[in-house]
Amino acid sequence: MSKLRRTRKKVTKHVFSTEVGEMDISNSKERIRNQMVCHKLEDVSKPVVGAGSADSYRPQDDKDSENQTTGIKPSPLKIAASAPGREFNTNSNHTDNTRDGTQIPTTPHLSSRMKHIKQEMAKNHLQFVRFEATDLHGVSRSKSIPAHFFQEKVIHGVCMPRGYLELIPNPKDDEVDHIRATCFNSDIVLMPELSTFRVLPWAERTARVICDTFTVTGEPLLTSPRYIAKRQLSQLQDAGFSLLSAFIYDFCIFAVPEIINSKTISFPASTLLNNHDQPFIQELVDGLYHTGANVESFSSSTRPGQMEICFLPEFGISAADNAFTLRTGVKEVARKYNYIASFFIETGFCNSGILSHSLWDVGGKKNMFCSNSGVEELTITGKKWLAGLLKHSAALSCLMAPAVSCRKRYSKESKDLKESVPTTWGYNDNSCAFNIKCHGEKGSRIENKLGSATANPYLVLAATVAAGLDGLQSSDGVLAGPNDSTDFCQAKSAEIPLKLEDALVALEEDQCLRQALGETFIRYFVAMKKYELENEETDAERNKFLEYFI
């Protein structure tokens, strides 16, 4: 027996050059448990020690995704949704960006948070906790854990088939032949970020916690949209900035077809009808508030059954977390009232998903877009950021309007049959792709209006930051503005493809976004969209399962 143990120990010493299947699984679990002490406390500055790393690692090009199962080493994260140990404050929308990212977490901090969560669970008599993660579409994928197993799962994580999140229908397709079927069909581990633990007001005796995804060897899943967004926010912090942002969503409320035809129920753009169904709206807004997603305003929108909801801006990943919470929460509340809530876009129907954002210093004290000149104009920093968005607008549109029906909104103002339309920007002009609002220091921001409501909020956030950062780091001249505040500009070299096929080509050819988002993610995303184009469902088939769409 002692000889066998010595042999096993010798194998694990050389684990960094072996396949996952040859690794000592107990050693893998130990690495996950060790790295999760850091993850629970959101100290992501400490690198994950996994199969490919014995020390801290640096960003690598993940061109050979076959290495992903043996430890591709993504760049370590340095920021998170909120400071460790900080209790949720419903009156605050600012994350503490001055936190020392080099602080090494200690067990008492983790114990303190767990103690607080246990008190919440006992107070609310919780029976289940959902461990939620986003797939590539932005749809919540989860497993519900009985409350008495919560602490154990916090330590060890929850396993889920990898394919549930990556959604590649056939891993042997030509587009993804570099990814082994054994890799696709393997398990990944959901590890909860405890700061996102919230009791769900619309679900009976249930709470949820948002999870990050890891391989069984403790490496971050390179196709995880939330991980990609965190990595870009880390890059932004390294450059000396932080992002204050909020999503503005349109979504549709339909009556259940058996009760009322879904085409006849209507919430037109009327003040009198904003409160047409007050109990539903009140439960939704109040429920979101108690999950930490502060709604700044809501109203009926311009189409039958269409509503608009605006969130209060927040720093860091919290803005995308709020949007992710809404996308599931509104469906659950609607179901209680025999409604169906959908972000999906029908032909000739537009549900927009706008990312309103501004750039601040790391401490969150100064808006880097605000010139304080009394003139409606961006700062030099703001213009460089905007130049980056314009430069990468074709590739951005692929991630922000990821379905065929989404892209028809780009051509609604054009009468000519074209393959692309110019990217427009302007001051206080809602018709532009990038609408700049200079309303004082707190109100100076850029609205990225390329997005549709079907887009994954984490990918929208990540791609916007990646494009903006490229603009800041570029040596190109400062962007010239419109002649006056009523004009808008058409970027000369920026065109938005009208066809999804062309947008996919633009994304594949955009070296900046490929590097920022990762080669592995780009290959998966493009393969998934090509498969969808080849197997596009009919309207009748889609509407039959409307409730389960985005």
N, C-alpha and C positions, 0 to 999 in steps of 0.2 A: 504493500500500500504506500509506504514512504517513497519507494522508487517511482510509483505512478504519480505521486504528488510533485516530486522533483521534476519529472518530465513535463507535466502540465505547466509548471511554473516557467520552465524553459521555453515552452511554446509561446506563452503570453509575452515573454520578453521580446520576441520577434514579431509581435502582432502587427506592427506597422507595415510590414511587407507581405502580409497574408490576405486572403480573401475573408469576407465576413463569415462565411460558413465554417471557416477553420478556427474562428476566435472562441475563446472561452467565454460562454454567455454570462457566467457569473461576474467575470471581469468587466464585461460591457455594462451590466446593470450597475456595478459599483461606480463606473465612470459617470453614468447618468445621474445617480444619486448625488455624487460629489459636485457635478456642475450645477445641479438644481439648487444647491444652497445659495449659489450666486443668482440663479434665475429667479427664485422666489422673491429675492430682495431687490430685483431689478438692477443689480450691479453688473451690467453687461460689459463693463470695461475689462473684466477678467475673462480671458479667452476660455472657450470650451476645450477641455482636454479630451480628445477622442482618438479614434484609431489612427488618425493621420498626424497627430501632433503630440509631442511630449512637452513642449513649451508653448509660449505665446506665438501666434502665427500672424502672418501678414496676408493682405488680399492676394488671391491667386486668380489667374485666368482659368476658368473651368471649362475650357474647350473640350477636354476629354471627359465627358460625363460618365464614362465607364468607371472612372476613379471615384465617383461619388459614393459608391458602396464601401470603399476602403478609406475614405476620409479626405474629401476635398475640404480645404480650410478657408472658409469665407472670413472676411475682415471682421474683427470683434466690434461689437456694438458698444456705444458709449452713452447712449441716452435711452430713456424709456418713457412710458406714459406718465408716470408720476414718481415723486420721490419715495424712497423706501420708507416704510413705516408711517407714511402720511395718511391720516384718516381722510375720508372723502368729505369735502366741504361743499355743500350745495350752493354756497354763496361765492365761491371762487371759481374763476375760469382760467387761472394762470398756474401753470406748472412751475415748480421751483427749478429754474434752470441754472442756479448757482451751486447746485449740489456738487460735492467733490466726487467726481467719477472714479477716482483711484481708491476710494475708501473700501477696505476689505470687509465684507459682511460678516457678521458674527451670529452664532446660533440664537442668542437672546433676542435679536431683532426679528428673526423668523418666528420664534416662540411668541413674541408679543403680537405679531400679526395673526398668527394662528389662534391665539387666545381671544382676540377681538372677533375673529370669524366664528369661533365656537359660540361666543356669546350671542352673536346675531342669529346663528342657526337655532340655538335654544329659545331665544326670544320669539322667533317666528315659527317655531315648531316645524322646521323644514324636514321634508322627507327625502328630497332628491336634489342633487347638484349636477347641472349640465356642464360638461367639459366641451366647450365649443371652439371650433377652428374654422377659418374660411377656406373654401376651395378656390379654384382659379376664377370662377364666375362671381365670387362674392357671396355665395350661398353658405349659410351656416351648416356645418356638419358637426354632429355632436354625439356623445354617449352620456346617458344619465346614470349617475352613481348614487346608490342609497347613501343617505347622509352619514350613517355610522361607518362607512368605508372612506369618507372624504380624506381624512388625515393620511391614511395609507396611500391613497392615490396621489396626493400632493407630493409624497416622497418618491413613489415609484412610477408615476405617470399612468396614462391610460393608452392601451394599444388600439390602433385602428388600421385597417388595410390602406396601404398607400394610395391605391387606385381611387379611393373615395375622394381624395383631395386633388389628385392630378388629372383625373378624368380623361385619360387617353384611352379610347375605346379598345384599341388593339395595339399593344406594345410592339408587335411585329410589323406594323406598317412601315413602308419605306421611309417616311419622314422621321421616324424615331427608331430606326434599326440599330442605332448606336446605344440604345438603352435596353438592357437585358430584361427579358420577361421576368426573371427571378427577382430583379430589383423592383420592377413595377408591382409585382404581386406580393411583395413583402410587407411586413407591418412597419408602421412608424409609431412614435410615442408622442402623445399629447401631454405637454407639461404646462400647468396652469400659471398664469401671472396673477398672483394673489391680490394685487391692487385692483384688479378688474372684478373681483367678487362682488356680486350684487344680488339681492333678493328680487325676483321678478314679480311685480305686482299683478301682472296679467296671467300668471301661471300659479296654480294652487300649490302652496307649500314647496316651492321650487326656487332655487337660486341658480345662477350661472357664473362661470368664470371663463374668460377668454384664454385660450392656450396658444403657445408657440409649439411648433412641430419639429421633432428631432428624429434622426435615424436611431436604430437600436444601439449604435455605438456612441451616441451622444452628439453627433454632428447636426447642425441646423439643416433643415430640409431646404435645398437651394431653390425650389419652386414655390416656397411659401410666400404669398403676397405680403403678409405681415412682417416677415423677416426682411424681405426686400425693402419695404418702407422704412423699417427701423435702421437698416444699413445706410440708406440715403440720408436719413435725418442725422445719423452719426457723422457722415461726410460733411453735412452742412454745419454741424457743430464744430468740427475740426477746422472749418473755414472761418469760424468766428461769428456764426449766425444761428438764429433759431426761427422756426416757422410758426406763425399764428394763423390758423385756418379754420374754416367751417364749410360744411356742405349745405347746399340748397337743393332740395329734391322736389320734383313733381312725381306724384303717383296717382293711380286711379283706384276709386272705390266702386266696385260693381255689386249689385244685388245678386244673390244666388239665383241662377237662371230659373230654377223651379218656382221661385216666388215672383220675381219681376224680370222681364227681359233685360239683360245686361246693357243693351244699347239705349234703353229709355231712362234709366235712373240718371239724375243730373244734379250736379252742384255747380251751376254756372258762376261766372265771376261777378257775384253780387254780394254786397255787404249784408243784406238781409238773409242770404242763404249761407253765409259763412258758418252760422251756427245751426244749420238745417238739422243736424243730428248731434246736438250738444253732448249727450251722454257719451257717445263714441269718441268725440274729439277730446272731451275732458279726461276720459280714462286713458287715452293714448298719450296726451301731453303730460299728465300727472305721472303716469307710469314711466315715461322716458326720463322725467325729472328725477325720480327716485332711483333710476339706474345710472345716474350721473350724466345723462345726455340732456343738456339744458336747451329747450326749444325757445328761440328768440321770438319767433312769430309763426303764424300759420294763416292760411287763407284759401278760399276756393280759387281755382285757376281758370284758364280760358276754355277748357274742353268739358264736355259732359262727364261728370264723375271724377274730375281731376282736382287734386288738392296740392298746395305748395307748402312745404315746411322748411323753416330756416333754423339752423342751430347757432348757438352762441359760440363765437370763436374760442378755440383752445390751442395751447401750445403742444407741439410734439405729436405723438401717435394718437392722442386722445380724440382728435377730430375724426380720424378714420374709424376708431373704435365706436364712436357715437353713431356714425353712419351705418356701421355693421349691425349695431344694436337695433336701429330703426328698421332695417330691412327684414328682420325676423319679427320684431315686436309688433309692427303695424299689422302684419298678417295674422298674428295670434289674437290681437284685440278685435280685428275685423271679423274673425271667425265667430267670436262670441256674440256678434250682432247679426249673424247670418249674412255677412258681406264677404267679398273677396277683394283683397288689396293686392295690387300688382304694379311693379315698376317696369314691366315689359312693355315694349313699344309695338303697337300695331301699325300696319301700313297706313301712312298718311296721318299718323298720330304721334305726337312728340312728348315724351317725358324727359325733361332735362335733368342733368345732375351737375350742378355748377360747383367748382371749388373756388371759394373766395379766400384769398390768402395775402399775407404781407410778411415781409422779412424784417426781423428784429435782431438786436444784438443778443449775445448769448444769455445775458441776464434778463432779457425781456423788458428792458427799460426804454429803449429808443427804437422807433419805427424807421427803418432804413429806406422806406419808400417816400417818406414825408419830407418835403423840401422846406416847409415853414416859410415860404416866400410870399404867400398870399395869392400865388398864381397856380392854376390847375396844371401842374406839371410834376412828373416823377423826378426823383433825384438821379444822379449819374448811376448809382448802384441799381436803382429801380429800372432804369433804361437798359442796362446791361442784362439784368434778369429777364426783362421782356424780350430782348433780342434773342436770348437763348430759347425762350418758348416759341418764338416765331421760327427760328432756324430749324427746330425739331418738330414743328407742328404736324407734318405728314405722318411721322412715326407715332407721335402722341395720339393722333386721332384713331389709330388702330387699337390702342389700349382703352381709349375713352369712348369710342363708339364701336364696340366689338361685335355688333350684329349687322346683318344686311339692312334690316329695317331702321336701325339707328342712323345710318348714313344719309338717308333721304332728306333729313332736315338740313343738311349742308347745302342742298341744291334748291331749297324751296323758294329762294329769292331770285334764282336764275331761270330764265326762260329758254336759254340755249342749251342744246345737248352737249355737255362737256364731260371730260374725264376727270377734271379737277376744278376747284374754285380757289381764288386767292384767299390767303389768310389775312383777316382784317383786325385792326385794333384802333381804339379811339378813347377819348375822354368822355365819360358819362354817356356812353352810347350802347344801349342794350342790344343793338343789332350786330355788334362786332364779336368776333371769336374771343378776343381779349379786351374786356371792358375795364378801363382804369378809372378808379374813383379816388379823388383827392379831397376827402372830407375831413381835414384836420389830421392830427397825429394818429388818433385811434381809428379813424375812418379811411385812411389812405391804404388802398389795397388794389389788387388785380383780380378780376373775376375770370377764371378760365372756363369759358363756356363751350369748349369743344365736347365736353362730356355728356353722355346720356345717362339716364337713371339706371340702365342695365350694367354699367361699368363697375368693376370691383373698386371700392373706395381706396383700398390700400395701394392698388396699382396706379390709380389716378394721382394719389399723393406722391408716390415714389417717382413716377415718371415726370411730374411737374418739378420736383426738386432736382432731379438729374438734369433736366433741360435748363432750368434756371442757373444751376451751378456752372454748367458749361458756358453759359453766357457771361457769368462773372469772371471766369477764368480765361475767357477768350481775349485775344489781343485786337480784335476787330474794333472799328471806331464806334463811338457812342451813337445809339439809335436816334435818328432825326424824327421829331414829332410832327403832328398835323399842324396846319397853319393856325387854326383856332380850335376852341373847345367843341365846336359843332361839327368839325370835319372828322373823318376817319381815314386811316392809312391802309393801303394794301401793300404787304411786304412783297418786294420784287421777286425774291427767290423762294418764297414760301407758298406752297400750294397744298391744298387738302384733297386727297383722292376721294372720288365719290364712290368708287367700288371697293369693297372690302379686300378683294384680291390684290388690288394695287396698294392698298394701305399695308397689307402684310409684306409686300415686297419692300416698301419704304422702311418698315420696322427692321426687316432683316438687313437692310443696307445701311442703317444708322449705327455706325460704329460706337458712338458715344453712349447711346441707350443700351446697346448690346453689352458693352463693358459694365455700365452702371447696374443694369438689372440682372446681368449674368447670362452667359451663353446657354446654360442648362435651361433656365426659365424661358428664354426666347424660343428655343427649339420646341419645348413642350407647348407653349402658347400657340405658335404658328401651326404646329401639327394638329392641335385641337381645332383651330379655326378652319383649317383646310378640310378636316373631316366633317365639320358642321356644314361647310359649303357644299360638300358632295352629298350630304344626306339631309338637306333642308326639309323640314317638316311642312306639311300643308297647314293652312289657317285653321281648318276644322280640327285637325289633330292637336294643334297647339292650344286652341281655346278649350279643348276638352280637359286639359291638365293645367289650366290657367293658374289655379291656386298654388301650384308647386313651382311656378316659374318665378323668376326674380321680381 
